[in-house]
Amino acid sequence: MRAALRYAQVTMPQEIRKLSEINWSTTLALCVLHVAALVVLPIYLYVATPSMGLVAMALGMVVACTLGVTAGYHRLYSHRSYEMRSRLVEALILCSGTLTLQESVFTWAHHHRRHHAFVDTDDDPYSINKGFWYAHFLWLTEKPPPIDGRYIRDLKRNPLLRFQDKYYLPLAIGLNALVTGFAGLVSHDMFGAVALVLLARIFVTHQSTWFVNSLAHFWGSKPYSREHTAVNNWIVSVLTGGEGYHNFHHTYPSDYRNGVRWYQWDPTKALIWAMGKLRLATNLRKVDWISIRTRMLQEDKRALVQAVSQLRAPDREHLEALLHDRWDRMSLQFTEFKTLLAEYRGLKRANPDKSVLASMRVRVRSLQYSSKAAAADWHRFYRLVIEHVKLA
């Protein structure tokens, strides 16, 4: 009998064997939820007009659930980019993440940490190299490998997370029923609450989260690192509360910010910063701007070296010499500025004489200005060389 079973397993057609690899519970749940949203929402909008209060509650829940994933599941738990001091606020963020029906923190963080550890390889749970739609959602339809406790050893010490993981299904169903029922009672429109606050919200939060795995590895810019497929995509950031600056995130995953520049849309960063100011959160981790700027310039240099290598001598040799000369002069300025800044901060902590600090502050600002000017000059040189290579 055992021999017959082994023979059937080996000779089974590939299509049938693949059916056994499907995660049927997750696949059916996702299909039901998304098909229901696409069917129920148009019917509701055809037969009724939602009140402004109901629409506001639905949008508010989308924002809350998005932040539950970005500030909670992702930046707090998966990357430990900050620590929570308030158990109450942590519980609220955890409830918001649970409402999205994206598994427990243990499962979510396990997959995400493996994604960062093995990005773009076969061991990446949602590798973009297996296709856009695979990275977007098809990976969820496969039976996942067992949870490797080594990846979430730190998270298992948190009693809130242990409780969520143990009772995840009743918590997820109960919280969604509670929120939907409350919205229906307040708005006197239970049909609308199911259509907007439940189904449409889950559809939007699922799709937006999945776009980080697919579109943010597919289309965008790579200002910080060209070593992986992660890109910066402002559209994904608008949809996901700031998660679209993915090239920066994969380069500096422990930074609590994704949109590192002031004008980049990252409300999750603003929330974490505000919690830090209110002493609800602590140990906000971020990379200093000098290291970030240096990394960006290094990526430009690599691109320039590769572009210039395509030219013929003696043009290539002249540009290579010019490139290295400009790079050395700019690097020297950045090194001097970084050294002086560290010295200034050390003196400031030691509480020296105010006149000494004021004098050093003037030197710091002067070197900062000259470093920025050198970087701007380098960028002009970069554009000129790239344009020259294109025309050659």
Secondary structure, DSSP 8 states (H G I E B T S, - for coil): -HHHHHHHHHHS-HHHHHHTTB-HHHHHHHHHHHHHHHHHHHHHHHH----HHHHHHHHHHHHHHHHIIIIIIIIIIIS--SEE--HHHHHHHHHHHHTT----HHHHHHHHHHHHHTTTSTTSTT-GGG-HHHHHTGGGGB------GGGGTTGGG-HHHHHHHHTHHHHHHHHHHHHHHHHHHHHT-HHHIIIIIIIIHHHHHHHHHHHHHTGGGTSSB-SS-SSSS--B-HHHHHHHTSTTBHHHHHHSTT-S-SS-STTS--HHHHHHHHHHHTTSEE------HHHHHHHHHHHHHHHHHHHHTTS-TTHHHHHHHHHHHHHHHHHHHHHHHHHHHHHHHHHHHT---HHHHHHHHHHHHHHHHHHHHHHHHHHHHHHHHHHHHHH-
